[in-house]
Amino acid sequence: MYSCSDIRKIAAEQVNESNFDMILENYKIMNIEGEFDGYWDPENTSSVDELRSEIKQVGDNFWGDHIIIQLLQEGLKKNIV
């Protein structure tokens, strides 16, 4: 069994230097297009650690979306349908 905090931590740990720019650019584009549902600002996020911290925050600050589900699948080594 996993708690909400566990799930967020697993997803956050999958963010690294090689995927950080792509993930952040997606959130910036979503923000520009009005499709961003978070209460954090992608424009003010500049490091892997900052993004990981946002993902780990429990509550409405960061919503689980298709990006987070992919990261979670990687961390759990399971396919989520």
ChimeraX attribute file (.defattr): number of C-alpha atoms within 10 A of each C-alpha:
attribute: neighborCount
match mode: 1-to-1
recipient: residues
	/A:1	4
	/A:2	8
	/A:3	8
	/A:4	11
	/A:5	13
	/A:6	12
	/A:7	17
	/A:8	23
	/A:9	18
	/A:10	21
	/A:11	23
	/A:12	22
	/A:13	18
	/A:14	18
	/A:15	19
	/A:16	15
	/A:17	11
	/A:18	9
	/A:19	11
	/A:20	17
	/A:21	14
	/A:22	11
	/A:23	16
	/A:24	18
	/A:25	13
	/A:26	14
	/A:27	19
	/A:28	18
	/A:29	13
	/A:30	14
	/A:31	16
	/A:32	10
	/A:33	9
	/A:34	9
	/A:35	11
	/A:36	19
	/A:37	15
	/A:38	15
	/A:39	12
	/A:40	15
	/A:41	13
	/A:42	21
	/A:43	11
	/A:44	9
	/A:45	14
	/A:46	12
	/A:47	14
	/A:48	18
	/A:49	16
	/A:50	12
	/A:51	20
	/A:52	20
	/A:53	14
	/A:54	20
	/A:55	25
	/A:56	20
	/A:57	15
	/A:58	12
	/A:59	11
	/A:60	11
	/A:61	14
	/A:62	18
	/A:63	16
	/A:64	15
	/A:65	11
	/A:66	9
	/A:67	13
	/A:68	21
	/A:69	15
	/A:70	17
	/A:71	19
	/A:72	23
	/A:73	17
	/A:74	15
	/A:75	16
	/A:76	13
	/A:77	9
	/A:78	10
	/A:79	10
	/A:80	9
	/A:81	5
